[in-house]
Amino acid sequence: MTLHPPRLAHTGLFLGILAFLAALPAAADEGMWLFSNPPKKILQERYGFRADDSWYRHVQQAALRFNNGGSGSFVSADGLVMTNHHVGAAALQEMSTPEHNLLKDGFYAKTPAEEHKCVNLELNQLVSVADVTDRVNAAVPPGSDPVAAEKARRAVMNTLEEESLGQTGLRSDVVTLYHGGRYHLYRYKKYTDVRLVFAPEQDIAFFGGDPDNFEYPRFDLDCCFFRVYENGKPAKIEHYFSWNPAGIRDGELVFAVGNPGHSDRLNTVAHLEFLRDCAFPKMLDQLRRRELLLSIFSRRSKENARRARDELLHLQNSRKARLGGLEGLQDPAVLHARRAEEETLRDAVENDPQLRGDADAWKKIEDALKVSKQILTDHGLLERGAAFQTRLFGVARTLVRLADETDKPNADRLREYRESNLESLRQDLFSKAPIYKDLETVKLADSLSLLAEERGFDDELVQKILAGKSPRRRAAELIDGTRLEDVAVRKQLAEGGKQAVEQSADPMILLARLVDSEARRLRKIEEQQVGEPMQQAYAKIAAAQFALHGTDVYPDATFTLRLAFGVVKGVDVDGVQLPPWTTFAGLYKHSAEHDDQPPYQLPPRWIEHKDRLDLSTPMNFIFTADIIGGNSGSPVLDRNAKVVGLVFDGNLDTLVWDFAFTEKTARSIAVDARALIEALQKIYDAGPLAEELLKGHRGE
Amino acid sequence: MTLHPPRLAHTGLFLGILAFLAALPAAADEGMWLFSNPPKKILQERYGFRADDSWYRHVQQAALRFNNGGSGSFVSADGLVMTNHHVGAAALQEMSTPEHNLLKDGFYAKTPAEEHKCVNLELNQLVSVADVTDRVNAAVPPGSDPVAAEKARRAVMNTLEEESLGQTGLRSDVVTLYHGGRYHLYRYKKYTDVRLVFAPEQDIAFFGGDPDNFEYPRFDLDCCFFRVYENGKPAKIEHYFSWNPAGIRDGELVFAVGNPGHSDRLNTVAHLEFLRDCAFPKMLDQLRRRELLLSIFSRRSKENARRARDELLHLQNSRKARLGGLEGLQDPAVLHARRAEEETLRDAVENDPQLRGDADAWKKIEDALKVSKQILTDHGLLERGAAFQTRLFGVARTLVRLADETDKPNADRLREYRESNLESLRQDLFSKAPIYKDLETVKLADSLSLLAEERGFDDELVQKILAGKSPRRRAAELIDGTRLEDVAVRKQLAEGGKQAVEQSADPMILLARLVDSEARRLRKIEEQQVGEPMQQAYAKIAAAQFALHGTDVYPDATFTLRLAFGVVKGVDVDGVQLPPWTTFAGLYKHSAEHDDQPPYQLPPRWIEHKDRLDLSTPMNFIFTADIIGGNSGSPVLDRNAKVVGLVFDGNLDTLVWDFAFTEKTARSIAVDARALIEALQKIYDAGPLAEELLKGHRGE
């Protein structure tokens, strides 16, 4: 239960600031490599591994992105998709009811007819990548001031995507790589008819819960299987991963293929210090506050617990991950090493007549960070929505902005309202995912209080937002009064455009309109005075890196498809050498050591059917590949691109990988492919599903 | 589980700022009255209640203060003491071991020999009160500047207390009442040999846990019985409360006698706004952070949960209480009413030639609050110890300061090192209460990180404190390295005085010494530029109140003995009229409604012995008396001063009582005396204890 990238609406405190960084030349098994520039040389030299382009093409096409944050892959010709339970959790939550808690109790469709349609899930298969760097750079003349540059860059990206969508019908995203050193156009085939095939009970998927999260040894069956449909039938898939029933061996080379979310490996030291002293502490305060709020809500009743479950687990996971990241930033050794690297690079830039002109990049970043620090709180509250923690406000804002933005030419729109993104945006906006007004009220009341605490209760905007009431009463009034939980009402407003939105008396629409000018003002500052100058400065640093070290490096993570590699390898913990895998026997032992109490209690069928299992079956294994949040659900492949495992976590020492890679004591963690087959056959009586995995197609 | 005043070391963010306030003239059943000035007129007019001085003297002497925060009373001639389970919780925690978890599983001493001696508990019986206002005022000449005034006032208080201790041998505390309008010398008989007689299981004492805390209807057996010993034998007690086995009636006048901790009912509006926008949000952020930290620690194992239990429950209680307080401050109606009162008073002062000179008091308070706001964070971190959350740092600091302060004349010392307080201070310092190094390390690491987050990691003092390490490593080093968990080491250092402390290489002593000059500097600012000017300003406002409304008012709470009164009365909740008491039958129903799951599971003996109980027995009742945190464990008395109940909580609407009293929907909550007898006899086979309560002495 990790490796989820921050959900945009929740923890995206610095998305705009940080999404454009590149990494240093690789050492050890480091690297989240592009499929357009795979590490062929390193693989051959270090592991004697050679594969032709068809290997890479096959792997790329069999891999999937879960658009709500996570990775997956095709594992049969009949559209079967494998991912983690915790990647599927949001979908499971949305399908659950008080009577059928799929998230907690699991699910298995014995027949195709029983496969359960997801409420709102979009899977992306990467079809092609094109380099559009020249077109982007041509649109942004060198020396443009940041305001013009930001506008011009946004315009050309919106336009490129619209053109591509028109030409191909494929989802088209311009991705900024190497901090602006390169721009690639990614085209995806979208799957939106996704159905649930199998999920285990959460007690075994997330065995050990928060205490064991990011730990090893580990005993989780963190898997979930979906199937994509087209025209009402299981999709026929050309590229899928077949199964290696023999599994991994100690020391073996393996690959992890997925979508790492975000990394900060070439941040300047000043930028890391900003994260350490400002961004991370603020983010963690809000994560803690929201986690505690939902814990308290959940304690009141079983149904409350069910309603808040997925969000609470997500918050716990984020809190533990970010806390690990902060600990990394607070480790003087980490920053010390980065400072030394930075000094070397700056010296080299100063001493190179070609590069000397770019020596001001570090100063530019510091200047931008000063602005970022000034607006951090208000931008987080009003634009990122920390003050309005309810999905109903998100719906209202989207409706308000959709009306405003679609009135403008595509080139001028905010990125998320660009023509090429509207289909995905509407799928989210009109999602029938359940909304529980009691939970929404509790969340909104607390976040309105946060707003009043941060800006002061008597602040003019706060007073307008609260309308003369306490946060608790105002939240109740807003949630009781809005009708936006009704998808038909949303559709009416979306279709009615600006006039309908302006005439709406819905209190949540009125609130979204009330704060929009201030929120947009803050966003503009962030984009023009923080994002753009930093992007330009980081592009200079990247260019210096390329000039000095060549372009055979990987870019920082951007929640796009990457290839990582490493070996299956045990780990030394406080002087004790742990073997590279655990077994089912260890699972039962670990549960007994905790008196079988939560979060170490086993689901009933695991107790009933224990004697059917081969207890020596490897359950989870560790390896050295370079993966981070977003890689959850990535398949682990052998040299023949066959499935030997399923990535679901890293140990605590991987949490520093957001900033710096080390493989001394850090390990990625996967479910062993043999454990999946054994559990499906012996515990879940899901023989047909196991057969489909082993054979690569459904039985008749 | 409420009404605990904030523990000084934990949440005392503003002790220095706020502990000197008085209240408005009483309305309804409002008032926390002094025994030296009881509300005789109101009681006679409203309830026809008349009692002579002996009634008040008897009640005063039978009441007790639990010095670690809470109230209690003598309930037999043989030294039996009644309080709440949650007041006794810290003592229960200290007596617990992995094998015998007294806090969770309860305890009953069938024979006197089995009574379990507490590790560190001091009970105070108020023997006498003397008005020393003239002596204090004479020592602080009018017009003194704040620096001189603060010093002179501290000196005279330290001296008065030392004199009184010398003369009487009694614990002697000068209490500042009515914001400095009056100074009273309180003399207490101390009991330090306190033994545990009976505690129920925490699952029934705190049935419903955090979700039901501060709620009604309620079903808690929140009681605990101790016995005080003198010379190794049960103390012989002259004044104790006898039992009324018939219990309360609806509408009956009742009294609550206890030690309300702290109230802010005559704060200026600016001061309340400071609490709302600065002090409360900061305090709540820290409470949430610490609660979550201990929750996470507790989830790792049963033994972890046991170790952190009392502190975690205390943090949960504080969080819920302070959150309710903040909600009150954020209710515009509350501040609106206060603003109107303040304007009326200020107009009256401006228009009164005698008072006009004091009209600058409000401005002085605003000025002091500006200073307070500036130092709030650093003062909290370094002087209040938010940066060093381990008892071992508290021990180290006390040793360092004890050596420094006892080198000075008594008059010049910091208040807590005054001669008259040293005995109590040493009892705490040398307490053998268990210290768990794993828990202390987790707490210290998190609070050192807080320090680095708040001041910036590269701050000079932070760097000195961390000594080139991450907060986590530094905390481990400090806790592993210190030997202060050994009481003999503490005694050695205390006896060795300044020289021993200065020569000590104990890392925790070195840390306490390192931060002491900055901590003292902040304390001095707080005392001289915040506390003293505010005390002077509030004294002026109080004098204006006395001049305009007479002195027949009660002072704000000061954790000293007070009398509150009210009637047993049901409450309207969202249009539903709830009866004034619950029953055992309701307890079983409430548990079943929650599937008997935590925190609604009943202890085994409550299930086994259910059929023995008279299920119609009233369990908890509500009444209108004005009580707040610190009143926990107060006896509820009838007109004859006989016990009819045991205060343990107020409903959510009482949480605003810290700032303003209202009895519309706010109610105090007590355990019914009949429930105590019924449970002792039928559930716990504790007939002899029930007999002692009913007869007023132990059977032979």
Interface residues (C-beta under 8 A of the other chain):
Chain A: G209 D210 P211 E273 R276 D277 P281 D285 R288 R289 E291 L292 S295 I296 R299 R300 S301 K302 R319 L326 E327 Q330 D331 P332 S449 A452 E453 G456 F457 D458 G468 K469 S470 P471 R472 R473 H594 D595 Q597 P599
Chain B: G209 D210 P211 E273 R276 D277 P281 D285 R288 R289 E291 L292 S295 I296 R299 R300 S301 K302 R319 L326 E327 Q330 D331 P332 S449 A452 E453 G456 F457 D458 G468 K469 S470 P471 R472 R473 H594 D595 Q597 P599
